Amino acid sequence: MRVVLFLLDTVFFFLVASALLRAWMNHLRIQMSAQPGRFVIAMTDWVVRPVRRVLPRSLAQSRVDWGSLMAALLLAIAYGGLWLTLVNAFSSVSASSAAMMLAIPTLAIKLLLRTVFQGLMVLLLAYAVLSWVQPHSPVVGTLDRLCAPVLRPLRRIVPTVGGVDLSVLVLIILLQVALMLLG
């Protein structure tokens, strides 16, 4: 049972993270022709395109990529439903339909928040390591554009120590605390 739930968590984490990253990249106007854009499109096109077709024209022409955000939300809701179905199937106690209707949005929101926090941690770790190991790599520029908006407020507060930017470390610690509170 735990293995199945782990696999479900992993698959939906990557799908939701890809949809959210696609929305973030489109918001920042980062070209999707380079990595991680091609990967994100390959992972999410099957769900984003149909969602974009049903969106009102006013939302479709907004700077916010509502298609990708709605796809992430739909995937999170599907995750909540599948998770509860699996737990009920392997459990001796069955939840009422009213309890399930309340639990599905709760699980979806929890998955969305966890994915945002963990996904941002992965981006920050990749950015920190690559900026030290291969500072002139094209991926570092993309990661910098993805991370800079969330690091900017911390960089105003956290001083550099010996030429080292500690804002990445501080944000990773804050995200880890947020994950603990969420769990």
C-alpha positions in Angstrom: 0.0 0.0 0.0 2.8 2.5 0.9 4.6 1.8 -2.3 1.5 2.5 -4.4 0.9 5.8 -2.5 4.5 6.7 -2.9 4.4 6.2 -6.6 1.1 8.2 -6.8 2.7 11.0 -4.9 5.8 11.0 -7.1 3.9 11.0 -10.4 1.5 13.7 -9.4 4.4 15.8 -7.8 6.1 15.8 -11.2 3.0 16.6 -13.1 1.8 19.4 -10.9 5.3 20.8 -10.5 5.7 20.8 -14.3 2.4 22.7 -14.8 3.3 25.2 -12.1 6.8 25.7 -13.5 5.2 26.2 -17.0 2.9 28.9 -15.5 5.9 30.6 -13.8 8.1 30.5 -16.9 5.3 32.0 -19.0 4.7 34.7 -16.4 8.4 35.6 -16.5 8.4 35.4 -20.3 11.2 32.7 -20.3 11.5 31.0 -23.7 10.3 27.5 -23.7 12.6 26.4 -26.5 15.4 25.7 -24.0 15.5 23.5 -20.9 13.6 23.2 -18.7 10.9 24.6 -21.0 10.9 21.7 -23.4 10.6 19.2 -20.6 7.8 21.1 -19.0 5.8 21.3 -22.3 6.3 17.6 -22.9 5.0 16.8 -19.4 2.0 19.1 -19.4 0.8 19.7 -23.0 -1.7 16.9 -22.8 -3.6 18.6 -20.0 -2.9 22.3 -20.6 -4.1 22.5 -24.2 -7.6 21.2 -23.5 -7.9 23.5 -20.4 -6.9 26.5 -22.5 -9.6 25.7 -25.0 -12.3 26.0 -22.5 -11.0 29.1 -20.7 -12.8 32.4 -21.4 -11.0 34.6 -23.9 -10.3 37.2 -21.3 -8.4 34.8 -19.1 -6.6 33.2 -22.0 -5.2 36.6 -23.1 -4.0 37.5 -19.5 -0.4 37.7 -18.6 -1.1 34.9 -16.0 -1.0 31.5 -17.6 -4.4 30.4 -16.3 -4.3 27.3 -18.5 -1.3 25.9 -16.7 -2.5 26.9 -13.3 -5.9 25.3 -13.9 -4.2 22.2 -15.1 -2.2 22.1 -11.9 -5.3 22.5 -9.9 -7.2 19.7 -11.8 -4.2 17.4 -11.5 -4.1 18.1 -7.7 -7.9 17.3 -7.4 -7.4 14.1 -9.4 -4.6 13.2 -7.0 -6.8 13.8 -4.0 -9.5 11.6 -5.5 -7.1 8.8 -6.4 -5.4 8.9 -3.1 -8.7 8.6 -1.1 -9.9 5.9 -3.4 -6.8 3.9 -2.8 -6.8 4.4 0.9 -10.5 3.4 1.1 -9.9 0.4 -1.0 -7.1 -0.9 1.3 -8.7 0.2 4.5 -11.2 -1.7 6.6 -13.0 1.5 7.5 -14.8 3.3 4.6 -15.2 7.1 4.7 -18.6 8.7 4.0 -19.1 10.5 0.7 -19.4 13.8 2.6 -16.1 13.3 4.3 -14.5 12.4 1.0 -15.9 15.6 -0.7 -14.2 17.6 2.1 -11.0 15.6 2.0 -10.3 15.9 -1.8 -9.9 19.7 -1.8 -7.8 19.5 1.3 -5.5 16.9 -0.2 -5.3 19.0 -3.4 -4.4 22.2 -1.6 -1.8 20.3 0.5 -0.3 18.8 -2.7 -0.2 22.2 -4.4 1.6 23.9 -1.4 4.0 21.0 -0.9 4.8 21.0 -4.6 5.5 24.8 -4.6 7.7 24.5 -1.6 9.6 21.4 -2.7 9.8 22.5 -6.3 11.3 25.9 -5.2 13.8 24.1 -3.0 14.9 22.0 -6.0 15.3 25.1 -8.2 17.2 26.9 -5.5 19.6 23.9 -4.8 20.2 23.5 -8.6 20.8 27.2 -8.9 23.2 27.3 -5.9 25.2 24.3 -7.0 25.4 25.2 -10.7 26.3 28.9 -9.9 29.4 27.6 -8.0 30.3 24.7 -10.3 29.4 26.0 -13.8 28.6 29.7 -13.4 28.6 30.4 -17.2 26.2 27.6 -18.1 23.1 28.7 -20.0 20.9 26.8 -17.4 22.3 29.1 -14.6 20.8 32.1 -16.4 17.4 30.5 -16.7 17.5 29.3 -13.0 18.5 32.9 -12.0 15.5 34.3 -13.8 13.3 31.7 -12.1 14.7 32.2 -8.6 15.4 36.0 -8.6 11.8 37.2 -7.9 11.5 35.1 -4.8 15.1 35.8 -3.7 14.9 39.6 -4.2 13.1 40.4 -0.9 15.5 38.3 1.1 18.6 39.8 -0.6 17.5 43.1 0.7 17.5 41.8 4.3 20.2 39.1 4.4 23.8 40.4 3.9 26.4 38.7 1.8 29.1 37.1 4.0 32.6 37.0 2.5 31.1 37.5 -1.0 28.7 34.6 -0.5 25.0 35.2 -1.0 23.2 33.5 1.9 19.7 34.4 0.8 19.4 31.0 -1.0 20.3 29.2 2.2 17.9 31.3 4.3 15.0 30.7 1.8 15.7 26.9 1.7 15.5 26.9 5.5 12.3 28.8 5.5 10.8 26.5 2.9 11.8 23.5 5.0 10.1 25.0 8.0 7.0 25.6 5.9 7.0 22.0 4.8 7.2 20.8 8.4 4.3 23.0 9.3 2.3 21.7 6.3 3.1 18.1 7.2 
